[in-house]
Amino acid sequence: MVLKRLRKKLRSLVSRIFRKQKDVRIGLYGPVNSGKTTLANKMCMDWLGEELGKASVVPHETREIQVKEKVTIENGGKSLSFNLVDTPGIATKIDFEDFIKYGLKNKAAKQRAREATKGVIEAIKWLDNVDMVLVVLDSSRDPLDQVNITILGNLDARSIPFVIVANKVDLKRSQASRVREAFPNYNTIGISAKTGFNTEELYNHLLENL
Amino acid sequence: MNLKIRFVPYEKFKENHLRGFLGSMRDNTIILIDAKLTPEEEANLIKETMEKVSGHFSGIELNSLELANGKSMDGIGKFKNAIIERIIGKKRGLTIIGPAKTVRQIRKNPEELLLYM
């Protein structure tokens, strides 16, 4: 079991070392409605002039992996090109009745739930295909949710470098400091993907670390 | 409503994977496992749960306590615990899994788990 894990880590490290710069994949992971697609759209608008996908307050709007290729960020003479991978929010439960509360009809709600479950499975499988992850958390919610802990634990176990993005700092009830205190061993950057607040620090972090 | 609490030894959980246990979720059974699941096991549990989600079963709530957390053990204690865990082949602790239709949330409050029904 230990040898198997060691082999897996070694394979992942070698793959990342020899993968060409242009094939770098940065994944956006996190719980449902944390702002992953909003952040993806912000990054794509800033550097490509076009959005990646549709964001919504209705949970599980993103139900498939969405990739935007050749996103290039630049600052202070440095540049980085990567493929941006937006993933469905990870959840341990999906109830179609929740979608009905947002105005969907019964049939559409059940279909959305079916698609959402497949999306969660795909997101977990795609952990094997990303080189770095932005773990997007809603800073107005309790960071010590089991989903968050599972995501971070899996990234650690696979030796995938990541940074925690404490999103939604524009909200009054937001507490980015609570996210930092919950995960003191990891880098946390507080931003608002909606307003663009402090996204420059995030871009600089990517430039410095990849 | 009657709730059942079912104890599942970690070794049995590993052998049977999750199919048998997720079936019992529909009977309002809460499962206790005598170990902290690894992140990969948690991720596999989520994947298998998603495959089982239907009109009657919306998923699970889960949380766990680990024996060797930062505050309760000093360096020597952690080292001893690491040796014991290597020998017994599992992380010492407790995992609770409950059906989401019955258990609204399981919160960790450093050294205790709170179930909200």
Contacts between the chains, C-beta under 8 A, distances in Angstrom:
chain1	res1	chain2	res2	distance
A	1	B	89	7.8
A	90	B	46	6.8
A	91	B	46	7.9
A	91	B	59	7.1
A	92	B	46	5.6
A	92	B	49	6.2
A	92	B	59	5.3
A	92	B	60	5.2
A	92	B	61	6.5
A	92	B	62	6.3
A	92	B	100	7.1
A	93	B	49	7.7
A	93	B	53	7.6
A	93	B	58	5.1
A	93	B	59	2.8
A	93	B	60	6.3
A	93	B	61	7.0
A	93	B	100	3.7
A	94	B	50	7.3
A	94	B	53	5.5
A	94	B	58	6.3
A	94	B	59	5.9
A	95	B	58	3.9
A	95	B	59	7.5
A	95	B	100	7.1
A	95	B	101	7.7
A	96	B	55	7.1
A	96	B	58	7.9
A	110	B	55	7.2
A	113	B	53	6.9
A	117	B	50	4.1
A	117	B	51	7.2
A	117	B	53	4.8
A	118	B	50	7.6
A	120	B	46	6.7
A	120	B	47	7.5
A	120	B	50	4.8
A	121	B	47	5.1
A	121	B	50	5.2
A	121	B	51	7.1
A	124	B	43	5.2
A	124	B	46	6.5
A	124	B	47	5.4
A	125	B	47	7.9
A	127	B	43	7.6
A	142	B	107	7.6
A	144	B	107	7.8
A	144	B	108	6.1
A	146	B	42	7.6
A	146	B	61	7.7
A	146	B	62	5.7
A	146	B	63	5.1
A	146	B	64	7.8
A	146	B	106	7.4
A	147	B	46	8.0
A	150	B	39	5.8
A	150	B	42	4.4
A	150	B	43	6.1
A	150	B	46	6.9
A	152	B	39	7.9
A	153	B	38	7.6
A	153	B	39	2.9
A	153	B	42	7.0
A	154	B	39	4.5
A	154	B	40	6.6
A	154	B	42	7.8
A	154	B	43	5.3
A	156	B	39	7.0
A	157	B	38	7.2
A	157	B	39	5.0
A	157	B	40	6.0
